[in-house]
């Protein structure tokens, strides 16, 4: 699957250890560099492997991945894990909105 543009990863997919294993390189600092405002995380009890994005007030921390090969690899992994369709969002990095895609994850039911 070819997707142009950045991918916002959050929750377990934003962990430095996961990104290093998935991308084969310490490509991302372990400190989240982006915030998706007006969102929160919700998950069914025992939901695996990614909580869903939901309306919220605290915001969701994560990383914006822009390197096309890394984006393609993470999308492939997300599809294999059944993380749901991609959605368009606008996280903020350094005070600027960055249009990106994110997996829907496992929403509240």
C-alpha positions as CSV (number, residue, x, y, z in Angstrom):
1,X,0.0,0.0,0.0
2,X,1.4,3.4,-0.9
3,X,0.4,6.3,1.2
4,X,1.8,9.8,0.7
5,X,2.5,11.9,3.7
6,X,3.3,11.5,7.3
7,X,1.9,9.0,9.8
8,X,1.1,9.8,13.4
9,X,1.9,6.9,15.7
10,X,0.7,6.8,19.3
11,X,0.3,4.4,22.2
12,X,2.4,1.2,21.9
13,X,3.3,2.0,18.3
14,X,5.1,5.2,19.5
15,X,7.4,3.3,22.0
16,X,11.0,3.7,21.1
17,X,11.6,-0.1,21.4
18,X,8.7,-0.9,19.1
19,X,9.9,1.7,16.5
20,X,13.4,0.4,16.7
21,X,12.3,-3.2,16.2
22,X,9.8,-2.3,13.4
23,X,12.1,0.1,11.5
24,X,15.4,-1.7,12.2
25,X,17.1,1.5,13.4
26,X,16.7,3.9,16.3
27,X,14.9,6.2,14.0
28,X,12.9,8.1,16.5
29,X,13.8,9.6,19.9
30,X,11.8,8.0,22.8
31,X,10.3,11.3,23.7
32,X,7.1,12.1,21.9
33,X,7.4,15.0,19.6
34,X,3.8,15.7,18.7
35,X,0.4,16.1,20.4
36,X,-3.0,15.4,18.9
37,X,-5.2,17.9,20.8
38,X,-8.8,17.4,21.6
39,X,-8.4,13.6,21.6
40,X,-8.0,10.9,24.1
41,X,-7.5,7.1,24.1
42,X,-10.2,4.6,24.6
43,X,-10.1,0.9,24.4
44,X,-12.2,-2.1,25.1
45,X,-11.0,-4.1,28.1
46,X,-8.3,-6.3,26.8
47,X,-8.2,-4.5,23.4
48,X,-5.1,-5.5,21.4
49,X,-2.8,-4.0,20.3
50,X,-3.7,-0.3,19.9
51,X,-6.3,1.9,21.8
52,X,-8.6,3.9,19.7
53,X,-8.6,7.6,19.2
54,X,-11.6,9.2,20.8
55,X,-12.9,12.7,21.7
56,X,-11.1,13.9,24.8
57,X,-9.5,16.9,26.4
58,X,-6.0,15.8,27.4
59,X,-4.6,15.1,24.0
60,X,-2.6,12.2,22.7
61,X,1.2,12.2,22.6
62,X,3.0,10.5,19.8
63,X,5.5,10.8,16.9
64,X,5.1,12.0,13.4
65,X,6.9,9.7,11.0
66,X,7.7,11.3,7.6
67,X,10.3,9.0,6.0
68,X,8.4,7.2,3.2
69,X,10.0,3.8,3.8
70,X,9.3,4.0,7.5
71,X,5.7,5.1,6.9
72,X,5.1,2.2,4.4
73,X,6.6,-0.3,6.9
74,X,4.5,0.9,9.8
75,X,1.3,0.9,7.6
76,X,2.1,-2.7,6.6
77,X,2.5,-3.7,10.3
78,X,-0.7,-1.9,11.2
79,X,-2.6,-3.7,8.5
80,X,-1.2,-7.1,9.6
81,X,-2.3,-6.4,13.2
82,X,-5.7,-5.2,12.1
83,X,-5.5,-1.7,13.5
84,X,-8.3,-0.5,11.4
85,X,-8.4,2.1,8.6
86,X,-6.3,5.2,8.4
87,X,-7.9,8.5,9.3
88,X,-6.8,12.1,8.6
89,X,-5.8,14.1,11.7
90,X,-3.9,17.2,12.5
91,X,-1.4,16.7,15.3
92,X,0.8,19.6,16.4
93,X,4.6,19.6,16.4
94,X,6.5,22.7,17.5
95,X,3.2,24.6,17.6
96,X,2.3,23.9,14.0
97,X,-0.4,21.6,12.7
98,X,0.9,18.8,10.6
99,X,-1.7,17.0,8.5
100,X,-1.1,13.3,8.9
101,X,-2.7,9.9,9.0
102,X,-3.2,7.6,12.0
103,X,-4.7,4.2,12.6
104,X,-8.1,4.2,14.2
105,X,-7.1,1.5,16.6
106,X,-9.7,-0.3,18.8
107,X,-12.5,2.2,19.5
108,X,-14.8,2.0,22.5
109,X,-17.9,-0.1,21.9
